[in-house]
Amino acid sequence: MIAISSISFGEDVEREVLDTLRSGIVAQGPKVARLETEFAQLVGAKHAVAVSSGTTALVAAVQVQDLQPGDEVLTSPFTFVATVNAILEAGATVRFADISATDFCLDAASAQERITERTKVIAPVHLYGQTADMRAVSELADRHGLAIIEDAAQAHGAQFDGQGAGTFGLGCFSFYATKNITTGEGGMITTGDDAIADRLRVLRNQGMRARYQYEMVGHNYRMTDLQASLALPTLPHYPQQVAARRRNAELLTTGLKDLPGVQLPSELTGRLHVWHQYTLLLDEDAPITRDALAERLTERGVGSGIYYPRAAYDYDCYREHPRVVIDETPVATSVAKRCLSIPVHAGLSESDVHDVVAAVRSAMEA
Ligand SMILES: *Cc1c(COP(=O)(O)O)cnc(C)c1O
């Protein structure tokens, strides 16, 4: 079976974890600090603040906006539900704009239509490893005085016009097990703002700057040195990992182009795609359904994933939530029914990728 994602840790990681165990510092310590420095460099951000998950990164990023009840965060409904949960956890109201079917990310034109006098934050999601149109999003944010929070959970090292994902506003990254860089569970917030970085550091540690000196109502959002040990040795190799993902994406595109019934994902001009996922979009009139394609791929030994099967608001717990404002998003709704991600991860050999191509072709023709 060719899996949709794979994890393997080398001896360098084993050594790093052992070193941490022997150091006696297993909670937040020097390795977390090193991960912050090195991750900030990787992304091109001034500051990086490590936290316990991508979700808590998003919660903290919203919390430091000092929103008032009723203030709105405008985001994409085509995302992992953590984006929505984090906004609600931080006490804000969430509103959705539609996405563009070319990059699966927040569509600035739709976002513009849905800005109200309560909108304070725009939160694009850099889905599948490619950023949203950050020129359009940044212009919109400037014009309406909005803060930008980037959900970059899937976009470590992605770029827009040479600028790193996570440096257009507050960047929120995930190091969950399946993400491009992992600590098992973990997250990072990037910012160019000294004061915000300082507040995030205090916030993640119970609002405490010096021992028992509380400056704000805080939380425990800390990462541990054990977690940091999983990612630290992998960062120097991350560019090669991205290169492998990019090669695999290119091979998939070469192998699948001209296949009737599917639209292939692409790297848009000016963007650097880090291919967290390679996601097919079946045409409305494709010969088979998305779910049938997934089933046939499984029969042929190829894993696939549906990210995501419904708009994030399309569940009773959100439809009935007093702080969720739902304006329908037809593109996101349609894409959610037709998307299927196929393996593109760095663990694939060239022959694996050819097997994926052959499986998709035969499944679509069968
Ligand atoms: C993974 C993910 C998150 C949440 O990150 P966790 O580390 O799992 O909490 C948020 N948004 C998106 C788009 C994600 O893919």
The ligand as an SDF file (V2000), in Angstrom:
LIG
                    3D

 15 15  0  0  0  0  0  0  0  0999 V2000
   -3.3190   20.6350   11.2080 C   0  0  0  0  0  0  0  0  0  0  0  0
   -4.0580   21.8870   10.9990 C   0  0  0  0  0  0  0  0  0  0  0  0
   -4.4090   22.7350   12.0700 C   0  0  0  0  0  0  0  0  0  0  0  0
   -4.2690   22.3400   13.5030 C   0  0  0  0  0  0  0  0  0  0  0  0
   -2.9990   21.9700   13.8940 O   0  0  0  0  0  0  0  0  0  0  0  0
   -2.8320   20.9500   15.1320 P   0  0  0  0  0  0  0  0  0  0  0  0
   -1.3450   20.9550   15.3370 O   0  0  0  0  0  0  0  0  0  0  0  0
   -3.3530   19.6330   14.6870 O   0  0  0  0  0  0  0  0  0  0  0  0
   -3.5580   21.5070   16.2900 O   0  0  0  0  0  0  0  0  0  0  0  0
   -5.0040   23.9380   11.7750 C   0  0  0  0  0  0  0  0  0  0  0  0
   -5.2760   24.3100   10.5110 N   0  0  0  0  0  0  0  0  0  0  0  0
   -4.9740   23.5240    9.4670 C   0  0  0  0  0  0  0  0  0  0  0  0
   -5.2870   24.0110    8.0860 C   0  0  0  0  0  0  0  0  0  0  0  0
   -4.3640   22.2800    9.6660 C   0  0  0  0  0  0  0  0  0  0  0  0
   -4.0870   21.5160    8.6170 O   0  0  0  0  0  0  0  0  0  0  0  0
  1  2  1  0
  2  3  1  0
  2 14  2  0
  3  4  1  0
  3 10  2  0
  4  5  1  0
  5  6  1  0
  6  7  2  0
  6  8  1  0
  6  9  1  0
 10 11  1  0
 11 12  2  0
 12 13  1  0
 12 14  1  0
 14 15  1  0
M  END
$$$$
